[in-house]
Amino acid sequence: MLIVVCMKLVPGVFALFFHYASGKYSKRKTDDLSVFFILGAETMVALAFFLINTLINILPPNLLTLGNNILTWIIIGILISLSLSTFLFYFRKGSGTELFISRKIAQCLNLKAKSVKNRSDAFILGLVSGIPEFIFTIPLYILSTITLIQSSFSPISCSCIIIFCALIIVSPLFITQIFYRTDHNLADIAKLRTKNKTFFRFFISFLYLALAALIITFRILIP
C-alpha cells in the first residue's frame, strides 16, 4: 500500500478540485465536497478489491495462488516491469509535475475538477480519478487480495484490513486538505511536488523491486 500512497494522480486531481472549490464556495461547502471526493476514492479502492476477489473465487482454486510457480514468476516479472516503467515513464520529462497520462485525459480531469458543483460530482470525480493509474496499481491489488485469501485471517479480519488499506491509500488527500488549511495554495503544492519528483521517481521504483525481491525470497528460495 505504500506504493499506492506514493502515487500522485489522485492527490493531484484533489489539489486541483480543492483549489477551484475554495475559490467558488465557502469553507464549509468546500470541506463537505472534499469528504465526498475522498469517499469516492475509497469506494474505488474497495471496488477494486471486491471485483478482484470475486474473479479469484470464480476461477479454478489453484490458478491464482502464490503456490503456483508460474503465476509467482509472472507477478515478479510484472513488478520488475512496473519498476522500470515508473522510473522511465510515470513522471514526464521536464521540470514540471506532469504525469504519464495523455494531455487529453489531464485536461478532462482538470475540467471535471473545475466544474464540481455538488456532492455527487465530487464523489464521481474521486471515484474515477484513479482509473488511469490502474496500470500501476491493479497488480498490487491483485497481489494483496491473493495474499489475504491465502492467509489464516477470517473474512471479517480481511474486511477490516481492506478498510484500513483504503484509509492509508487516501491519507495523502487528508494531508493535502490540511496543507490548504494551513495557508498554503496550489502553487505551493506544485512547488513541493516538483521538488520531490526525483525522490518519488526513485522511491516508487525501489519499492516495486523490493516487493519482487521479497516474493523471490519467501516464495521461491524459502517456500
C-alpha positions as CSV (number, residue, x, y, z in Angstrom):
1,M,0.0,0.0,0.0
2,L,3.0,2.3,0.5
3,I,3.5,2.2,-3.3
4,V,-0.1,3.3,-3.9
5,V,0.2,6.1,-1.3
6,C,3.2,7.5,-3.2
7,M,1.2,7.7,-6.5
8,K,0.5,11.3,-7.5
9,L,-2.5,11.3,-9.8
10,V,-5.4,11.2,-7.3
11,P,-3.8,13.7,-4.9
12,G,-3.1,16.0,-7.9
13,V,-6.7,15.9,-9.0
14,F,-7.8,16.5,-5.4
15,A,-5.5,19.5,-5.1
16,L,-7.0,21.0,-8.3
17,F,-10.5,20.3,-7.1
18,F,-9.9,21.9,-3.7
19,H,-8.2,24.9,-5.3
20,Y,-11.2,25.6,-7.6
21,A,-13.8,24.8,-4.9
22,S,-12.1,27.1,-2.4
23,G,-12.4,30.0,-4.9
24,K,-16.1,29.4,-5.6
25,Y,-17.6,28.1,-2.4
26,S,-17.5,28.7,1.4
27,K,-15.0,26.8,3.6
28,R,-17.9,24.7,4.9
29,K,-19.1,23.6,1.4
30,T,-15.6,23.0,0.2
31,D,-14.9,20.7,3.1
32,D,-18.2,19.0,2.6
33,L,-17.4,18.3,-1.1
34,S,-13.9,17.2,-0.1
35,V,-15.4,14.5,2.1
36,F,-17.3,13.1,-0.8
37,F,-14.3,13.2,-3.1
38,I,-12.4,11.1,-0.5
39,L,-15.3,8.8,-0.2
40,G,-15.3,8.3,-3.9
41,A,-11.6,7.5,-3.9
42,E,-12.1,5.0,-1.0
43,T,-15.0,3.4,-2.9
44,M,-12.8,2.8,-5.9
45,V,-10.3,1.0,-3.7
46,A,-13.0,-1.1,-2.1
47,L,-14.5,-1.9,-5.6
48,A,-11.1,-3.0,-6.9
49,F,-10.6,-5.4,-4.0
50,F,-14.1,-6.7,-4.3
51,L,-14.0,-7.3,-8.1
52,I,-10.6,-9.0,-7.9
53,N,-11.8,-11.2,-5.0
54,T,-14.9,-12.1,-7.0
55,L,-12.8,-13.0,-10.0
56,I,-10.4,-15.1,-8.0
57,N,-13.3,-17.0,-6.4
58,I,-14.8,-17.7,-9.9
59,L,-11.6,-19.1,-11.4
60,P,-10.2,-22.6,-10.6
61,P,-8.8,-22.7,-7.0
62,N,-5.2,-23.4,-7.8
63,L,-4.9,-20.9,-10.7
64,L,-4.5,-17.6,-8.8
65,T,-2.3,-18.6,-5.9
66,L,1.3,-17.8,-4.9
67,G,1.8,-21.6,-4.6
68,N,1.6,-21.6,-8.4
69,N,5.2,-21.0,-9.5
70,I,4.2,-19.8,-13.0
71,L,1.9,-17.2,-11.5
72,T,4.5,-16.2,-9.0
73,W,7.1,-15.6,-11.7
74,I,4.6,-13.7,-13.8
75,I,3.9,-11.4,-10.8
76,I,7.6,-10.9,-10.2
77,G,8.1,-10.0,-13.9
78,I,5.2,-7.6,-13.7
79,L,6.6,-5.9,-10.6
80,I,10.1,-5.5,-12.2
81,S,8.5,-4.1,-15.4
82,L,6.5,-1.7,-13.3
83,S,9.6,-0.6,-11.5
84,L,11.3,0.2,-14.8
85,S,8.1,1.9,-16.2
86,T,7.7,4.0,-13.1
87,F,11.3,5.2,-13.3
88,L,11.1,5.9,-17.0
89,F,7.5,7.0,-17.8
90,Y,5.5,7.7,-14.6
91,F,6.7,11.3,-14.4
92,R,7.1,13.2,-17.7
93,K,10.4,14.7,-18.6
94,G,10.9,18.3,-17.7
95,S,10.8,20.4,-14.5
96,G,7.0,20.3,-14.1
97,T,4.7,17.9,-12.3
98,E,3.1,16.3,-15.4
99,L,2.4,12.6,-15.1
100,F,2.2,9.8,-17.7
101,I,-1.4,10.4,-18.6
102,S,-2.2,11.9,-22.0
103,R,-2.8,15.7,-22.2
104,K,-6.4,15.0,-23.2
105,I,-7.1,13.0,-20.1
106,A,-5.3,15.6,-18.0
107,Q,-7.4,18.4,-19.5
108,C,-10.6,16.3,-18.9
109,L,-9.7,15.8,-15.2
110,N,-8.9,19.4,-14.8
111,L,-12.2,20.4,-16.3
112,K,-14.1,18.0,-14.1
113,A,-12.2,19.3,-11.0
114,K,-13.2,22.8,-12.0
115,S,-16.8,22.1,-12.6
116,V,-17.7,20.2,-9.4
117,K,-21.0,21.7,-8.1
118,N,-22.4,19.1,-5.6
119,R,-21.7,16.0,-3.6
120,S,-22.3,13.6,-6.4
121,D,-19.9,15.4,-8.7
122,A,-17.2,15.3,-6.1
123,F,-17.9,11.6,-5.4
124,I,-17.7,10.6,-9.1
125,L,-14.5,12.7,-9.5
126,G,-12.9,10.9,-6.6
127,L,-14.2,7.5,-8.0
128,V,-12.8,7.9,-11.5
129,S,-9.6,10.0,-10.9
130,G,-7.5,6.9,-10.0
131,I,-8.6,4.8,-13.0
132,P,-5.8,5.9,-15.4
133,E,-3.3,4.8,-12.7
134,F,-4.7,1.2,-12.6
135,I,-1.9,0.1,-14.9
136,F,0.4,0.7,-11.9
137,T,-1.9,-0.2,-9.0
138,I,-4.1,-3.2,-10.1
139,P,-1.2,-5.7,-9.9
140,L,-0.7,-4.5,-6.3
141,Y,-4.4,-5.0,-5.5
142,I,-4.3,-8.5,-7.1
143,L,-1.2,-9.4,-5.0
144,S,-2.8,-8.1,-1.8
145,T,-6.0,-9.9,-2.5
146,I,-4.3,-13.2,-3.2
147,T,-2.2,-12.8,0.0
148,L,-5.3,-12.2,2.1
149,I,-7.2,-15.1,0.6
150,Q,-4.2,-17.4,1.4
151,S,-3.8,-16.1,4.9
152,S,-5.5,-17.6,8.0
153,F,-7.5,-14.4,8.7
154,S,-11.2,-14.6,9.0
155,P,-13.4,-12.8,6.4
156,I,-14.2,-10.1,9.0
157,S,-10.5,-9.6,9.6
158,C,-9.8,-9.4,5.9
159,S,-12.5,-6.8,5.5
160,C,-11.0,-4.7,8.3
161,I,-7.6,-5.0,6.7
162,I,-9.0,-3.8,3.3
163,I,-10.8,-0.9,5.1
164,F,-7.5,0.0,6.8
165,C,-5.7,-0.2,3.4
166,A,-8.3,2.1,1.8
167,L,-7.8,4.7,4.6
168,I,-4.0,4.5,4.2
169,I,-4.3,5.0,0.4
170,V,-6.4,8.2,0.7
171,S,-4.2,9.6,3.5
172,P,-2.4,11.9,1.0
173,L,-5.8,13.6,0.4
174,F,-6.2,14.4,4.1
175,I,-2.7,15.8,4.1
176,T,-3.4,17.9,1.0
177,Q,-6.5,19.3,2.7
178,I,-4.5,20.2,5.9
179,F,-1.9,21.8,3.6
180,Y,-4.6,24.1,2.2
181,R,-6.0,24.9,5.6
182,T,-2.6,26.0,6.9
183,D,-2.4,28.9,4.4
184,H,-0.8,27.2,1.5
185,N,-2.1,27.2,-2.0
186,L,-1.9,25.2,-5.3
187,A,1.3,26.9,-6.3
188,D,2.9,25.7,-3.0
189,I,1.7,22.2,-3.6
190,A,3.1,22.3,-7.2
191,K,6.5,23.5,-6.0
192,L,6.6,20.7,-3.4
193,R,5.7,18.1,-5.9
194,T,8.3,19.4,-8.3
195,K,10.9,19.4,-5.6
196,N,10.2,15.8,-4.5
197,K,9.6,14.4,-8.0
198,T,13.1,12.8,-8.3
199,F,12.8,11.3,-4.9
200,F,9.4,9.6,-5.6
201,R,10.6,8.5,-9.0
202,F,13.4,6.5,-7.4
203,F,11.5,5.5,-4.3
204,I,8.5,4.0,-6.1
205,S,10.8,2.1,-8.5
206,F,12.7,0.8,-5.5
207,L,9.5,-0.3,-3.7
208,Y,8.4,-2.4,-6.7
209,L,11.9,-4.0,-6.9
210,A,11.8,-4.6,-3.1
211,L,8.4,-6.3,-3.4
212,A,9.7,-8.5,-6.2
213,A,12.8,-9.4,-4.1
214,L,10.6,-10.3,-1.1
215,I,8.4,-12.6,-3.2
216,I,11.5,-14.3,-4.7
217,T,13.0,-14.7,-1.2
218,F,9.9,-16.0,0.6
219,R,8.0,-17.7,-2.2
220,I,10.8,-19.1,-4.4
221,L,14.0,-19.5,-2.3
222,I,12.3,-20.2,1.0
223,P,8.9,-21.8,0.1
